């Protein structure tokens, strides 16, 4: 791969999903999301959700969040942090992330139930339209000694 080639990550692979389950995570899990948005949302894969006039990736992602929050809360999940990103202080100079989001779920199973919820899936096209690239890192809390 040359420095000019770009690989976009927007969905987990089957192998990554299998490895996630094999971790055997117990208890709370925090999902760290790093997101880069398209300048103009691309609704090609979900034309039924497309607005009448083009919108930005940021606006499409806001529609995704609005649609998603009830299902997230229903599954026992919560938004811990939403923030604007930018360039790394330590990391690849050419890499930047527009938005950072941390979501807490009570378990890996509740995360999977949420992400496979049929009504939630009806609005996933807003996320697809919004995101140019992303990273999703499942995080577990280390035990602390007292």
N, C-alpha and C positions, 0 to 999 in steps of 0.2 A: 504494500500500500504506500503510495506517495503522500507527501504532506498535503496535497491538494484533494485527495480522495476524502469523502465524507461518508461515514456510516451513521445512520440514524437509528436510535433505539427508542421505540414508542410502545412496544408491547413485550411482555415476558415470553421467552421461548419455552417450549415444552420441557426441555432439559433444565432450564433455570427453575421452573415451577416444581419439577420433581426434586431438585436439590433443596429448594426451600422447604418442602415437606419432610425431606429426609433429615433436616436439622433437628427435628423433634422439639421445636420451641415450645416451652411451657410458660404460661402466664402472659403478662402484658408484652406487646410488641409495638415498636414505634417504626413507622414507615417514613424514611427521609426521602423526599421527592425533590429532585433538581430538574427544573423545566426551562426549556427554551421555546419561545413562541414564534409562530410564523408571523410575518408582517401582515398578511391577509389570510384569514382563516380559509381552509380548503375543505369544502363540504362535498367533494366529489364522491366520496365513499358513503355519504349519508345525505343525499339531496333532500330528503323529507324534512330534515332539521334546518336546512339552509334559510337564512333570513332573506328578505326581498332585496336588500342592498348589501354589498360586501361589508364585512366587519373585520376587525383585527383579530389576531390570535388571542390577544389578551381578553378582548370582549367575548370571544367564543369560550374561553376557559372560565370566565365569570359565569356564563350561562351553565356550564358544566357543574360548577360549584353549587350554584343555586338549585339545580336539579338534584344533586347528589346528597346534600346535607341531611335531608329527612331520612334517607336510607342509611347513611353513616350513623346517625344518632340511634335509629331503630336497631342497628346491629351492636350497639354498645360502644361505638367508636366516637372519638372526639378530635376536633382540630386543636392541636397544641400550639402551632406557630404558623403564621403566614408572613412572608417577607419578600422584599425586593432583593434581587441578586446583583450580579455584576461580574467583574473579572476577579480571578483569584489573587490573593496576596502571596500565597504559596501554591503553586500549581502551574499547569500549562498556560503560557501567556496568551495564546489564541483562544482559550476556552472561556466562555462566559455563560452564566445562567441567569435568566430573567426573573425567576420566581423560585422561592424555596418554601416547601410546605412540610410540616411534620404532623402526622396523624397517629394517634394512639388507638390501638384495638386491644381488647381484653385477652385475645388469643389468636393464634394463627388460624384456627378454625373459624372464628368470628370474622376475620379478615376475608377468608375465602367465601364464607356465606354472603358477606356484603358484596364482594366483587362479582358474584354469580347471581345476585338478586335480579329476577327478570325485569322488574320495573326500573331498577337502576340502569340496566343495560339499554333501555330505550333512549337514554340521554347520553350514552357514551360517545356518540358521534360528535358532540360538541368538543370533547377532549381530543378526539382524533383530528378534528378540523383545526384545533388550536395549536397542537404541539408539533414543533419541528424536530425536537430531540429531547430525551429525558433520561434520568437515572432514578432508580428506585432501590433503596438500600434498607432491608429489614434490620432493625436494631433491637437488641435485647439489653436490659439493664443488668449491670454486674452487681453481685451482692456486695454490700458494704459491711465492714466490720465495725462493731461499736466498742 
